[in-house]
Amino acid sequence: MHAESPGAALEAALAEEGIHARVSADGALAVLVPHDAAVLAALRDDARRERVVTLAREYGFTHVAVELPASS
């Protein structure tokens, strides 16, 4: 059986919290790539950001970054 990667597991846990983003793992860094602008708006809330960090730590990450969309 193939074990789920920490990035995929964090991605699923975030989706359960309503944070829909792809998670790219770079060592202990979890890079969130939001699916849409609603995720960025949600992350303006201190409690939501803290929940994201808490979940990331539960899956073995020490840092979280959010990839911002390129401006046009």
C-alpha positions as CSV (number, residue, x, y, z in Angstrom):
1,M,0.0,0.0,0.0
2,H,1.3,3.5,-0.9
3,A,1.4,5.9,2.1
4,E,0.1,9.4,1.5
5,S,2.7,12.0,1.4
6,P,2.7,14.7,4.2
7,G,1.9,17.3,1.6
8,A,-1.1,15.4,0.2
9,A,-2.3,14.7,3.8
10,L,-2.0,18.3,4.7
11,E,-3.8,19.3,1.6
12,A,-6.7,17.0,2.5
13,A,-6.8,18.3,6.1
14,L,-6.8,21.9,4.9
15,A,-9.7,21.1,2.5
16,E,-11.7,19.8,5.4
17,E,-11.2,23.3,7.0
18,G,-12.4,25.0,3.9
19,I,-8.9,26.0,2.7
20,H,-8.6,24.7,-0.8
21,A,-5.0,24.9,-1.9
22,R,-2.4,22.6,-3.5
23,V,0.4,21.9,-1.0
24,S,3.9,21.6,-2.4
25,A,6.4,20.2,0.1
26,D,10.0,21.5,0.1
27,G,11.6,19.7,3.0
28,A,10.0,21.1,6.2
29,L,8.4,23.9,4.3
30,A,4.8,23.6,3.1
31,V,4.0,25.9,0.2
32,L,0.3,26.5,-0.2
33,V,-0.8,27.3,-3.8
34,P,-4.4,28.6,-3.4
35,H,-7.0,27.5,-5.8
36,D,-8.7,30.9,-5.9
37,A,-8.7,34.4,-4.3
38,A,-11.2,33.2,-1.6
39,V,-8.4,31.3,0.0
40,L,-6.3,34.4,0.3
41,A,-9.2,36.3,1.7
42,A,-9.8,33.5,4.3
43,L,-6.1,33.6,5.3
44,R,-6.4,37.3,6.3
45,D,-8.2,35.9,9.5
46,D,-5.7,35.4,12.3
47,A,-7.5,32.3,13.6
48,R,-7.6,30.7,10.2
49,R,-3.8,31.3,9.7
50,E,-3.1,29.8,13.1
51,R,-5.2,26.7,12.2
52,V,-3.2,26.3,9.0
53,V,0.1,26.5,10.9
54,T,-1.2,24.0,13.5
55,L,-2.2,21.5,10.9
56,A,1.1,21.9,9.1
57,R,3.0,21.1,12.3
58,E,0.8,18.1,12.8
59,Y,2.0,16.8,9.4
60,G,5.7,17.4,10.1
61,F,6.2,20.9,8.6
62,T,8.0,23.6,10.5
63,H,7.1,26.5,8.1
64,V,4.3,27.5,5.8
65,A,4.4,29.9,2.9
66,V,1.6,31.0,0.6
67,E,2.3,31.4,-3.1
68,L,0.7,34.6,-4.3
69,P,-0.8,34.8,-7.8
70,A,1.3,36.7,-10.4
71,S,0.0,40.2,-11.0
72,S,-1.0,41.1,-14.5
